């Protein structure tokens, strides 16, 4: 059965897009069939994968708003991609009165999901409808959380959103874990925040080893490549493999 995993946090800049791309690549390197879905109108994932978002005539927008076939770009570093662009920002308003809006993404994925072992969804940094329909379509949610005080403040809201989805719209949704990101282990704030994340969230789901702040992620993204392809010996690759092990097991 396909595992559909949303990478979700209402805060921006916590590494959702970077993790979606890199975890997808690690899964593909293990022989899994992987589809990445860009649900963020900023289209960072689409651009990171080497697809020029502004040139696209068909995107995820057309699938969830106009019930068109899901557009898929194939074999990008062994991954497939359902891309987006800024047009998706209009979907927030257009879906307000749409029939069955909660299942629009779920319905768009259904015809293709048997082709894949994993579908990873890069959610936008908000608690609005695009994130909501992503969670409704998912089997699991994976939460990147920056080890910074301000990132911890909104965690209760995030968990409340997941709870609301599980209460009615998607009772089978599971939390696959929390990934501390952009960790600065040499600072008091970094150490304190990581300890808080581990103490408060480990009873909810697995808290994975922290991913340190690394300029190599940005360098690899500029090359439109996953970290393990650009810098295969980078120490973060080992952490990505640990998370990948867990995703295979959920």
C-alpha positions in Angstrom: 0.0 0.0 0.0 1.3 3.4 -0.9 2.4 5.7 1.9 1.4 9.3 1.4 3.4 11.5 3.7 2.8 15.2 4.2 5.7 17.3 5.4 3.8 19.9 7.4 4.5 22.9 9.6 2.6 26.2 9.6 5.9 28.0 10.1 8.0 28.9 7.0 11.7 28.3 6.7 11.9 25.1 8.7 13.2 22.9 5.9 10.0 21.2 4.6 10.9 21.5 0.9 14.5 20.5 1.4 13.5 17.4 3.4 10.8 16.5 0.8 13.4 16.5 -2.0 16.1 14.7 0.0 14.0 12.1 1.7 12.4 11.3 -1.6 15.8 10.8 -3.2 16.9 8.5 -0.4 13.8 6.4 -0.8 14.3 6.3 -4.6 17.9 5.1 -4.2 16.5 2.2 -2.2 14.4 1.1 -5.2 11.1 2.7 -4.1 8.9 4.4 -6.6 8.4 8.0 -5.4 6.2 10.9 -6.3 6.8 14.4 -4.9 3.8 16.7 -4.8 4.4 20.5 -4.5 1.4 22.0 -2.7 3.2 25.3 -1.9 2.4 28.2 -4.3 6.0 29.5 -3.8 6.9 26.5 -5.9 10.3 26.0 -4.2 10.2 22.2 -4.6 9.3 22.5 -8.3 12.2 24.9 -8.9 14.6 22.8 -6.7 13.9 19.8 -8.9 15.0 21.8 -12.0 11.5 22.5 -13.4 10.9 26.2 -14.2 7.6 26.9 -12.4 6.7 30.1 -14.3 6.8 28.3 -17.6 4.3 25.6 -16.6 0.9 25.5 -18.3 -0.5 22.6 -16.2 0.1 22.2 -12.5 -1.4 20.7 -9.4 -3.8 23.7 -9.4 -5.6 22.3 -12.5 -6.0 18.9 -10.8 -7.5 20.1 -7.6 -9.6 23.1 -8.8 -10.7 21.9 -12.3 -10.6 18.1 -11.8 -8.1 17.7 -14.6 -5.5 14.9 -14.7 -2.6 15.2 -12.4 0.4 16.5 -14.4 3.5 14.5 -13.6 7.1 15.2 -14.6 9.0 11.9 -14.6 12.6 10.7 -13.9 14.0 13.7 -12.1 17.0 12.1 -10.3 14.9 9.0 -10.2 11.8 10.8 -8.8 8.5 11.9 -10.3 7.1 15.4 -9.6 3.6 16.9 -9.6 4.6 20.6 -9.9 3.0 23.9 -9.0 3.5 27.6 -9.5 2.0 30.8 -8.2 -1.4 30.1 -9.7 -2.0 27.7 -6.8 -2.3 30.7 -4.5 -5.7 31.4 -6.1 -7.0 28.0 -5.1 -7.4 29.1 -1.5 -10.3 31.4 -2.6 -11.6 29.2 -5.3 -12.0 26.2 -3.1 -13.9 28.0 -0.4 -17.3 27.2 -1.9 -16.2 24.2 -4.0 -18.0 20.9 -3.5 -16.1 18.2 -1.7 -13.1 20.5 -1.3 -11.6 18.5 1.5 -11.0 15.5 -0.8 -9.8 17.4 -3.9 -6.2 16.4 -3.5 -7.1 12.9 -2.4 -9.2 12.4 -5.5 -6.4 13.8 -7.7 -3.9 11.4 -6.4 -6.1 8.3 -6.4 -5.8 7.5 -10.2 -1.9 7.4 -9.9 -1.2 6.3 -6.4 -0.9 2.6 -7.3 2.2 3.5 -9.4 4.1 4.6 -6.3 5.4 3.2 -3.0 5.7 6.7 -1.5 4.1 10.0 -2.2 5.7 13.0 -0.4 3.7 16.2 -0.2 5.4 19.5 0.4 2.8 21.5 2.3 2.6 25.3 2.4 3.6 27.2 5.6 0.0 27.8 6.8 -2.9 26.1 8.5 -5.3 27.0 5.6 -7.1 24.8 3.0 -4.1 23.7 1.0 -2.4 22.2 4.0 -5.8 20.8 5.2 -6.5 18.9 2.0 -2.9 17.6 2.0 -3.4 16.1 5.4 -6.8 14.6 4.4 -5.0 12.9 1.4 -2.2 11.5 3.6 -1.6 8.3 5.5 1.1 10.0 7.6 2.4 13.5 8.6 6.0 14.3 9.1 6.8 17.5 11.0 10.1 19.4 10.5 10.5 21.8 13.5 13.4 24.3 13.8 15.2 24.1 17.1 14.4 27.7 17.9 12.1 29.1 20.5 9.7 30.8 18.1 9.3 27.5 16.2 8.1 25.8 19.4 5.4 28.4 20.1 3.1 27.3 17.3 3.5 23.5 17.8 0.2 23.3 19.8 -1.7 24.8 16.9 -0.1 22.4 14.5 -1.0 19.4 16.6 -4.6 20.8 17.0 -4.9 20.9 13.2 -3.7 17.3 12.9 -6.2 16.3 15.6 -9.1 18.0 13.8 -8.2 16.1 10.6 -8.0 12.9 12.5 -11.3 13.5 14.3 -13.4 13.3 11.2 -11.8 13.9 7.7 -9.0 11.3 8.0 -9.3 9.1 11.0 -6.3 6.9 9.9 -3.8 9.8 9.7 -0.7 9.0 11.7 2.2 11.2 12.9 5.4 9.6 11.4 7.6 11.8 13.6 9.3 15.1 14.3 12.5 16.2 12.6 14.5 18.9 14.5 16.0 21.1 11.7 18.6 23.9 11.3 20.0 22.9 14.6 22.9 24.9 16.1 24.1 22.6 18.8 26.9 25.0 19.9 24.4 27.6 21.1 22.4 27.6 24.4 19.2 28.3 22.5 19.8 25.3 20.2 20.6 22.9 23.1 17.6 24.1 25.1 15.2 24.0 22.2 16.2 20.5 21.2 15.8 19.3 24.7 12.3 20.9 24.8 11.3 19.2 21.5 12.5 15.8 22.8 10.8 16.2 26.2 7.5 17.5 24.9 7.0 15.6 21.7 8.6 12.2 22.2 5.4 10.9 23.8 3.5 11.9 20.7 5.8 10.4 18.0 9.4 9.7 17.3 11.8 12.6 17.5 14.5 12.0 15.0 18.2 13.1 15.3 18.6 16.8 14.7 19.7 18.0 11.3 22.3 20.8 11.7 22.2 24.0 9.8 24.3 23.3 6.6 25.1 25.5 3.7 25.5 22.4 1.6 21.7 22.1 1.3 21.5 25.5 -0.4 24.5 24.6 -2.6 22.9 21.4 -3.7 19.5 23.1 -4.3 21.2 25.6 -6.6 22.5 22.7 -8.6 18.9 21.2 -8.6 20.3 18.2 -6.9 19.7 16.3 -3.6 22.4 16.6 -1.0 23.5 13.0 -1.3 24.0 13.4 -5.1 26.1 16.7 -4.7 27.8 15.8 -1.5 27.6 12.1 -0.9 30.0 12.1 2.1 28.3 14.9 3.9 27.5 13.8 7.5 23.8 14.9 7.2 23.3 12.1 4.7 23.6 9.6 7.5 20.8 11.3 9.4 18.6 11.3 6.2 19.2 7.6 6.0 18.1 7.1 9.6 14.8 8.9 8.8 14.4 7.0 5.6 14.8 3.7 7.6 11.9 4.8 9.8 9.7 5.9 6.9 10.1 2.4 5.4 8.9 0.9 8.6 5.9 3.1 9.4 
